[in-house]
Amino acid sequence: MKDKPNIDELKKKLRKKRSTEPTNIGHKETIEESDSTLSSGDSEAIQQKPEDNNYLDESVVEHYKDNNDDSVDKDSDSIELNDEIETIEVTELTAAREEDSEPKREKEVKQRNAKRSINYFKLAIILFTATTVFLVVSYLISSKSNVKDIVIEGNEHLTDEEILGRSEIKEEDKMYLTNTGKAEQNISLLPIVESIEVERDFPNTVNIIVKEYDVVAYVESKGRYYPVLENEQVLRGFDMTPIDAPIIHFFDGVEFEGMVKSLNQMNPQILAMISEIFYRPNNETNSRIQLYMNDGQEIIADYNTIGDKIDYYAGIKKEIGNKKGILDLEVSNTFLPYISEEVVRIKQNMRNIPSQVPYLEEIESSLEKIKRSLKALEIDNKE
């Protein structure tokens, strides 16, 4: 910002300039002489022409004219000086005001820009909110919010229809009204279900992810086959065609638990190679079992150790080829031809085996209780 010039100094400079300009001295002396001449001659002129009141001496006129001109010059110089001073003052004052007002203008411009930006931001928020609300409402009331696909994954033994019926989810239901919690609760009542997850996949899909307990065996009752799960449960209410697991006979109580434990240890591929397993206790041991493989091979073993020893079956089978006999995995890994005395002795000890065991009747009773509970639950859900 430039320094403001001192007005008083400017005035002094102008006066000094005026005082140094040359003046007409001769003219001044003439005026003084005229004044003295006028003083001495006025009386004579008046005495000579008293009768003419309108007469005025030319020297007097000239004297007053010169005095008047000099006065006019001085007044003119004074006016010019004052005008110049006023002009300088106005100029400097205007410049000072402009310099003082410049930050204010910048501040006002910034404030206006900030206010304008805030207004634009508020308008953008309002437009965004209105657009969002419109789109959401349009989606909720239109068919675009309907369930169009129900994807079921993970089920091996349960059918899609069974799971879908339990879920009570239907196509064309509204996605936002789908009760996933209730669907999970209903499906989890199926004994074979280990875990269940029902989730919405917007815009139009519902995913049902099922994890079932492994089926390690089947039990037979009145011509029907019911799965035995890895957790030792027997699903008497869900008869199935045996696949990828053996049918077990005459196991009860401790023997049943021990057999299921060994089956859980087996490789699923080996488990699928077993056709049937019979409980064959004798006078020497209460843990003997008899296995029939899908390829016709017969095996004698102990249900406590069969889970580990069955892994040798594939290698032993390659060695014996198509020979007929019994593979003894009870004590040692030995192949016994049918014509051997040991096989005859083993066969004799397998006589008088019961065709049924009490636990199956207990299962029938438990099944009836489960059915009644499921019916009561379905009635409550409908209400």
C-alpha positions as CSV (number, residue, x, y, z in Angstrom):
1,M,0.0,0.0,0.0
2,K,1.5,3.4,-1.1
3,D,2.2,6.0,1.6
4,K,-0.3,8.9,1.6
5,P,1.2,12.2,0.6
6,N,1.2,15.0,3.3
7,I,-1.3,17.7,2.3
8,D,0.4,20.4,4.3
9,E,3.7,19.9,2.5
10,L,1.9,20.2,-0.8
11,K,0.4,23.5,0.2
12,K,3.8,24.8,1.3
13,K,5.4,23.8,-2.0
14,L,2.6,25.5,-4.0
15,R,3.0,28.8,-1.9
16,K,6.8,28.7,-2.4
17,K,6.3,28.3,-6.1
18,R,4.0,31.3,-6.2
19,S,6.4,33.5,-4.2
20,T,9.4,32.8,-6.4
21,E,7.6,33.9,-9.6
22,P,8.8,37.4,-11.0
23,T,6.6,40.4,-10.3
24,N,6.1,43.7,-12.2
25,I,8.0,46.2,-9.9
26,G,7.7,49.1,-12.4
27,H,4.0,48.6,-12.3
28,K,4.0,48.6,-8.5
29,E,6.0,51.9,-8.4
30,T,3.7,53.4,-10.9
31,I,0.8,52.5,-8.7
32,E,2.5,54.2,-5.7
33,E,3.3,57.3,-7.7
34,S,-0.2,57.3,-9.0
35,D,-1.4,57.2,-5.4
36,S,0.7,60.2,-4.4
37,T,-0.2,62.1,-7.6
38,L,-3.8,61.3,-7.0
39,S,-3.6,62.6,-3.4
40,S,-2.1,66.0,-4.5
41,G,-4.1,66.4,-7.6
42,D,-7.5,65.3,-6.4
43,S,-8.1,68.6,-4.7
44,E,-7.1,70.6,-7.8
45,A,-9.2,68.6,-10.1
46,I,-12.2,68.9,-7.8
47,Q,-11.6,72.7,-7.4
48,Q,-11.3,73.1,-11.2
49,K,-14.5,71.2,-12.1
50,P,-16.8,71.3,-9.2
51,E,-19.8,71.7,-11.4
52,D,-19.4,68.3,-13.2
53,N,-20.2,65.5,-10.7
54,N,-20.0,62.9,-13.4
55,Y,-16.4,63.7,-14.3
56,L,-13.7,61.3,-13.1
57,D,-10.0,61.8,-13.7
58,E,-8.4,59.3,-16.0
59,S,-5.5,58.7,-13.7
60,V,-7.8,57.8,-10.9
61,V,-9.6,55.4,-13.1
62,E,-6.4,53.8,-14.2
63,H,-5.2,53.5,-10.6
64,Y,-8.3,51.7,-9.5
65,K,-8.3,49.5,-12.6
66,D,-4.7,48.4,-11.8
67,N,-5.6,47.8,-8.2
68,N,-8.6,45.8,-9.2
69,D,-6.7,43.7,-11.7
70,D,-4.0,42.9,-9.1
71,S,-6.7,41.9,-6.6
72,V,-8.3,39.7,-9.2
73,D,-5.0,38.1,-9.9
74,K,-4.4,37.4,-6.3
75,D,-7.9,36.0,-5.8
76,S,-7.5,33.9,-8.9
77,D,-4.2,32.5,-7.6
78,S,-5.7,31.7,-4.3
79,I,-8.7,30.0,-5.9
80,E,-6.4,28.0,-8.1
81,L,-4.2,27.0,-5.1
82,N,-7.3,25.9,-3.2
83,D,-8.7,24.0,-6.2
84,E,-5.4,22.2,-6.6
85,I,-5.3,21.4,-2.9
86,E,-8.9,20.2,-2.9
87,T,-8.2,18.1,-6.0
88,I,-5.2,16.5,-4.3
89,E,-7.2,15.9,-1.1
90,V,-10.1,14.3,-3.0
91,T,-7.7,12.2,-5.1
92,E,-5.8,11.0,-2.0
93,L,-9.0,10.4,-0.1
94,T,-10.5,8.4,-3.0
95,A,-7.3,6.4,-3.3
96,A,-7.3,5.8,0.5
97,R,-11.0,4.7,0.4
98,E,-10.4,2.4,-2.5
99,E,-7.4,0.8,-0.7
100,D,-9.5,0.5,2.5
101,S,-12.5,-0.9,0.7
102,E,-10.5,-3.5,-1.4
103,P,-10.2,-6.0,1.5
104,K,-13.8,-5.5,2.3
105,R,-14.8,-6.2,-1.2
106,E,-12.7,-9.4,-1.3
107,K,-14.2,-10.5,2.0
108,E,-17.7,-9.8,0.7
109,V,-17.0,-11.7,-2.5
110,K,-15.7,-14.7,-0.5
111,Q,-18.8,-14.6,1.8
112,R,-21.1,-14.5,-1.2
113,N,-19.2,-17.4,-2.8
114,A,-19.3,-19.4,0.4
115,K,-23.0,-18.7,0.8
116,R,-23.6,-19.7,-2.8
117,S,-21.6,-23.0,-2.3
118,I,-23.7,-23.8,0.8
119,N,-26.9,-23.3,-1.0
120,Y,-25.7,-25.5,-3.9
121,F,-24.8,-28.2,-1.3
122,K,-28.1,-28.0,0.4
123,L,-29.9,-28.3,-3.0
124,A,-27.8,-31.3,-3.9
125,I,-28.7,-33.0,-0.6
126,I,-32.4,-32.3,-1.1
127,L,-32.3,-33.6,-4.7
128,F,-30.4,-36.8,-3.7
129,T,-32.7,-37.5,-0.8
130,A,-35.8,-37.0,-2.9
131,T,-34.4,-39.2,-5.7
132,T,-33.5,-41.9,-3.2
133,V,-36.9,-41.9,-1.5
134,F,-38.6,-42.1,-4.9
135,L,-36.5,-45.0,-6.1
136,V,-37.0,-46.9,-2.8
137,V,-40.7,-46.4,-2.8
138,S,-40.9,-47.4,-6.4
139,Y,-39.0,-50.6,-5.7
140,L,-41.1,-51.6,-2.7
141,I,-44.4,-51.3,-4.5
142,S,-43.4,-52.8,-7.8
143,S,-42.9,-56.4,-8.8
144,K,-39.2,-55.8,-8.9
145,S,-39.1,-56.4,-5.1
146,N,-40.7,-59.9,-5.5
147,V,-38.9,-63.1,-4.8
148,K,-38.0,-64.7,-8.2
149,D,-35.4,-67.3,-7.4
150,I,-34.9,-69.6,-4.4
151,V,-31.5,-71.3,-4.4
152,I,-31.0,-74.3,-2.2
153,E,-27.4,-75.6,-1.6
154,G,-25.7,-78.3,0.5
155,N,-28.5,-80.8,0.7
156,E,-27.6,-84.4,-0.1
157,H,-30.4,-86.5,1.4
158,L,-33.2,-83.9,1.8
159,T,-35.0,-82.9,-1.4
160,D,-35.4,-79.3,-2.5
161,E,-39.2,-79.7,-2.1
162,E,-38.8,-80.8,1.6
163,I,-36.6,-77.9,2.4
164,L,-38.7,-75.4,0.5
165,G,-41.9,-76.6,2.2
166,R,-40.3,-76.2,5.6
167,S,-39.1,-72.7,4.8
168,E,-42.6,-71.4,3.9
169,I,-40.9,-69.1,1.4
170,K,-42.7,-68.7,-1.9
171,E,-41.9,-67.0,-5.2
172,E,-43.7,-63.7,-5.7
173,D,-43.4,-63.0,-1.9
174,K,-41.9,-59.5,-1.2
175,M,-38.2,-59.7,-0.5
176,Y,-38.4,-57.2,2.4
177,L,-41.2,-59.3,4.0
178,T,-39.4,-62.6,3.8
179,N,-38.9,-64.0,7.4
180,T,-35.5,-65.6,7.2
181,G,-35.4,-66.3,10.9
182,K,-38.6,-68.3,10.9
183,A,-37.5,-70.2,7.8
184,E,-34.2,-71.2,9.6
185,Q,-36.1,-72.3,12.7
186,N,-38.5,-74.5,10.7
187,I,-35.8,-76.1,8.6
188,S,-33.6,-76.7,11.6
189,L,-36.3,-79.0,13.1
190,L,-35.4,-81.6,10.6
191,P,-33.1,-84.0,12.5
192,I,-30.7,-84.5,9.6
193,V,-29.9,-80.7,9.4
194,E,-26.8,-79.8,11.3
195,S,-26.9,-76.1,10.4
196,I,-29.0,-73.8,8.2
197,E,-28.6,-70.3,6.8
198,V,-31.3,-68.4,4.9
199,E,-30.3,-65.1,3.5
200,R,-31.7,-62.5,1.1
201,D,-29.6,-61.7,-2.0
202,F,-31.1,-58.5,-3.4
203,P,-32.7,-57.7,-5.7
204,N,-34.8,-61.0,-6.1
205,T,-33.0,-64.1,-4.8
206,V,-33.2,-66.0,-1.5
207,N,-30.4,-68.4,-0.7
208,I,-30.9,-71.4,1.6
209,I,-27.6,-73.1,2.6
210,V,-28.0,-76.4,4.3
211,K,-25.4,-78.5,6.1
212,E,-26.6,-82.0,6.8
213,Y,-25.2,-84.6,9.2
214,D,-23.3,-87.4,7.4
215,V,-25.2,-90.6,6.9
216,V,-22.9,-93.4,8.0
217,A,-25.3,-96.4,7.8
218,Y,-28.9,-97.5,7.5
219,V,-31.1,-99.7,9.7
220,E,-33.9,-101.9,8.2
221,S,-37.4,-102.2,9.7
222,K,-40.4,-103.8,8.0
223,G,-38.8,-103.4,4.6
224,R,-37.9,-99.8,5.0
225,Y,-34.4,-98.3,5.5
226,Y,-33.8,-95.4,7.9
227,P,-30.5,-93.4,7.9
228,V,-28.1,-93.5,10.8
229,L,-26.4,-90.2,11.3
230,E,-22.9,-89.4,12.4
231,N,-24.3,-88.2,15.7
232,E,-25.8,-91.6,16.3
233,Q,-29.4,-90.5,15.6
234,V,-31.6,-92.9,13.6
235,L,-34.1,-91.0,11.4
236,R,-37.0,-93.3,11.6
237,G,-39.3,-90.8,10.1
238,F,-37.3,-90.4,6.9
239,D,-37.0,-93.7,5.1
240,M,-34.5,-93.6,2.2
241,T,-32.9,-95.9,-0.4
242,P,-29.5,-97.0,1.0
243,I,-26.7,-95.4,-0.9
244,D,-23.0,-94.8,-0.2
245,A,-23.3,-96.5,3.3
246,P,-23.9,-100.0,4.7
247,I,-27.0,-101.5,6.2
248,I,-26.2,-102.5,9.8
249,H,-28.0,-105.4,11.6
250,F,-28.5,-106.3,15.3
251,F,-26.6,-103.5,16.9
252,D,-27.9,-102.1,20.1
253,G,-26.8,-99.9,23.0
254,V,-23.0,-99.9,23.5
255,E,-22.4,-102.0,20.4
256,F,-24.4,-99.5,18.3
257,E,-22.4,-96.5,19.6
258,G,-19.1,-98.3,19.0
259,M,-20.0,-99.3,15.5
260,V,-21.1,-95.7,14.6
261,K,-17.9,-94.4,16.0
262,S,-15.8,-96.7,13.8
263,L,-17.9,-95.8,10.7
264,N,-17.2,-92.1,11.3
265,Q,-13.5,-92.9,11.1
266,M,-13.8,-94.5,7.7
267,N,-13.0,-92.8,4.4
268,P,-16.3,-92.1,2.6
269,Q,-15.0,-94.0,-0.5
270,I,-14.3,-97.1,1.6
271,L,-17.7,-96.7,3.4
272,A,-19.5,-96.7,0.1
273,M,-17.8,-100.1,-0.7
274,I,-19.5,-101.9,2.2
275,S,-22.9,-103.5,1.6
276,E,-23.9,-104.8,5.0
277,I,-22.6,-105.2,8.5
278,F,-23.8,-107.8,11.0
279,Y,-23.2,-107.9,14.8
280,R,-21.7,-111.5,15.4
281,P,-20.7,-111.9,19.1
282,N,-19.4,-115.3,20.2
283,N,-18.1,-117.0,23.4
284,E,-14.7,-115.4,22.8
285,T,-15.7,-111.8,22.1
286,N,-18.7,-109.5,22.2
287,S,-17.3,-107.1,19.6
288,R,-17.0,-109.3,16.5
289,I,-18.7,-108.2,13.3
290,Q,-19.2,-109.6,9.9
291,L,-19.0,-107.4,6.8
292,Y,-20.1,-108.0,3.2
293,M,-18.5,-105.9,0.5
294,N,-20.2,-104.8,-2.7
295,D,-17.7,-107.0,-4.6
296,G,-18.9,-110.1,-2.7
297,Q,-15.9,-110.3,-0.3
298,E,-16.6,-111.4,3.3
299,I,-14.7,-109.9,6.2
300,I,-14.5,-110.8,9.9
301,A,-13.5,-107.9,12.2
302,D,-13.9,-106.1,15.6
303,Y,-16.1,-103.1,15.6
304,N,-13.7,-101.3,17.8
305,T,-10.8,-101.5,15.3
306,I,-12.5,-101.8,11.9
307,G,-12.3,-98.1,11.4
308,D,-8.5,-98.3,11.1
309,K,-8.0,-101.7,9.6
310,I,-10.5,-101.3,6.7
311,D,-7.9,-99.1,5.1
312,Y,-5.9,-102.2,4.2
313,Y,-8.7,-103.7,2.3
314,A,-7.8,-102.3,-1.1
315,G,-4.2,-103.6,-0.9
316,I,-5.2,-107.1,0.3
317,K,-7.9,-107.3,-2.3
318,K,-5.3,-106.9,-5.1
319,E,-3.3,-109.8,-3.6
320,I,-6.1,-112.3,-3.3
321,G,-7.8,-111.5,-6.6
322,N,-10.9,-113.5,-7.3
323,K,-10.3,-116.1,-4.6
324,K,-13.3,-117.0,-2.4
325,G,-13.0,-116.9,1.3
326,I,-13.0,-114.7,4.4
327,L,-10.7,-111.9,5.1
328,D,-9.8,-111.9,8.8
329,L,-9.2,-108.4,10.2
330,E,-10.1,-109.2,13.7
331,V,-6.7,-110.2,15.0
332,S,-4.4,-110.2,11.9
333,N,-4.8,-109.3,8.3
334,T,-5.3,-112.9,7.0
335,F,-7.2,-114.3,4.1
336,L,-9.0,-117.6,4.9
337,P,-10.3,-119.8,2.0
338,Y,-13.9,-121.1,2.5
339,I,-12.5,-124.7,2.6
340,S,-10.3,-124.0,5.6
341,E,-11.2,-125.4,9.1
342,E,-11.1,-121.9,10.6
343,V,-13.8,-120.7,8.3
344,V,-16.0,-123.7,9.2
345,R,-15.5,-122.9,12.9
346,I,-16.4,-119.2,12.3
347,K,-19.5,-120.1,10.5
348,Q,-20.7,-122.4,13.2
349,N,-20.4,-119.7,15.8
350,M,-22.6,-117.5,13.7
351,R,-25.7,-119.6,14.2
352,N,-28.8,-118.7,16.3
353,I,-28.4,-114.9,15.6
354,P,-31.5,-112.9,16.6
355,S,-33.4,-111.4,13.6
356,Q,-34.4,-108.3,15.5
357,V,-33.2,-106.4,18.5
358,P,-35.2,-104.4,21.1
359,Y,-33.8,-100.9,20.1
360,L,-35.8,-101.0,16.9
361,E,-39.1,-101.1,18.9
362,E,-37.9,-98.3,21.0
363,I,-37.2,-96.3,17.9
364,E,-40.8,-96.9,16.7
365,S,-42.1,-95.4,19.9
366,S,-39.8,-92.4,19.6
367,L,-40.9,-91.9,16.1
368,E,-44.5,-91.5,17.1
369,K,-43.6,-88.9,19.6
370,I,-41.7,-87.0,17.0
371,K,-44.5,-87.1,14.6
372,R,-47.0,-85.7,17.2
373,S,-44.6,-82.9,18.1
374,L,-44.1,-81.9,14.4
375,K,-47.9,-81.8,13.8
376,A,-48.4,-79.6,16.9
377,L,-45.6,-77.3,15.7
378,E,-47.2,-77.0,12.2
379,I,-50.6,-76.1,13.8
380,D,-48.9,-73.4,15.9
381,N,-47.2,-72.0,12.8
382,K,-50.4,-71.8,10.8
383,E,-52.1,-70.0,13.7
